[in-house]
């Protein structure tokens, strides 16, 4: 038997249970990962809370929980390709990451080797947030000399978007609550308060591009400031964001985005702030902390 986070009905953190389940094994064309860490994203508890959203991703109850993981390949089934037993890996498995074991079909487009020097707890934070940040910036062609407005800059995706934009040579203006201002400054951003009047507060910065990682407030402010819609992206406003701005997400990241992120981490050019780690038995507490939206960085479950 092995452990897995399971929910039998949709709801808040109270529906999440750590269960003893039959230990899965790799079949033909599959590999098994012994999970060491699972990074949490708002998407995870969004799926567990909203049946309509879950349906969009093919998730039905009863369901497992979590997408991002890191661990070690410990079984390779006949015909499986790309990875070997004993290899450290990180990546994504829909609604199955928070478990002792995850079985993945190969070839696995959302699984990467974990470089030496990157701990599992860090690797487990990268797939969703890193891919989404890379896609959000690529959609608007961020380049050296730009001044980029980033909405939701202190969140799980924002911490990567800020640092990737700075690394590209851009100046970053990041919206956040005042309690995170110093945190954003340490990442290289100039912080501004979100909320009514945002366009007036950022007008003097003469932004040339924008990405909104939480809703549409920053995107609407960018439009009001005259930034062309093709230089504004959103990741959480649905398929038809306001004003013809570009909707994007992690699935749009280019195949080399994750390698660039891990290279930057190893070079000390990107830091991964981990706001808290929780043993899998405290998954409800971990979700409650993250859902409060006052954490600076990522939340990780350890197994």
Secondary structure as GFF3:
##gff-version 3
##sequence-region A 1 303
A	DSSP	beta_strand	2	7	.	.	.	ID=ss1
A	DSSP	three_ten_helix	13	15	.	.	.	ID=ss2
A	DSSP	beta_strand	17	21	.	.	.	ID=ss3
A	DSSP	beta_strand	30	40	.	.	.	ID=ss4
A	DSSP	alpha_helix	42	49	.	.	.	ID=ss5
A	DSSP	alpha_helix	51	56	.	.	.	ID=ss6
A	DSSP	beta_strand	63	64	.	.	.	ID=ss7
A	DSSP	beta_strand	68	76	.	.	.	ID=ss8
A	DSSP	beta_strand	88	92	.	.	.	ID=ss9
A	DSSP	beta_strand	101	105	.	.	.	ID=ss10
A	DSSP	beta_strand	111	113	.	.	.	ID=ss11
A	DSSP	alpha_helix	120	123	.	.	.	ID=ss12
A	DSSP	alpha_helix	127	138	.	.	.	ID=ss13
A	DSSP	beta_strand	147	151	.	.	.	ID=ss14
A	DSSP	alpha_helix	158	167	.	.	.	ID=ss15
A	DSSP	beta_strand	171	176	.	.	.	ID=ss16
A	DSSP	three_ten_helix	178	180	.	.	.	ID=ss17
A	DSSP	alpha_helix	181	187	.	.	.	ID=ss18
A	DSSP	beta_strand	190	193	.	.	.	ID=ss19
A	DSSP	alpha_helix	198	202	.	.	.	ID=ss20
A	DSSP	three_ten_helix	203	205	.	.	.	ID=ss21
A	DSSP	beta_strand	209	212	.	.	.	ID=ss22
A	DSSP	alpha_helix	217	224	.	.	.	ID=ss23
A	DSSP	three_ten_helix	229	231	.	.	.	ID=ss24
A	DSSP	beta_strand	232	234	.	.	.	ID=ss25
A	DSSP	three_ten_helix	242	244	.	.	.	ID=ss26
A	DSSP	beta_strand	246	247	.	.	.	ID=ss27
A	DSSP	three_ten_helix	250	252	.	.	.	ID=ss28
A	DSSP	alpha_helix	257	266	.	.	.	ID=ss29
A	DSSP	beta_strand	274	279	.	.	.	ID=ss30
A	DSSP	three_ten_helix	280	282	.	.	.	ID=ss31
A	DSSP	alpha_helix	283	291	.	.	.	ID=ss32
A	DSSP	beta_strand	298	302	.	.	.	ID=ss33
###
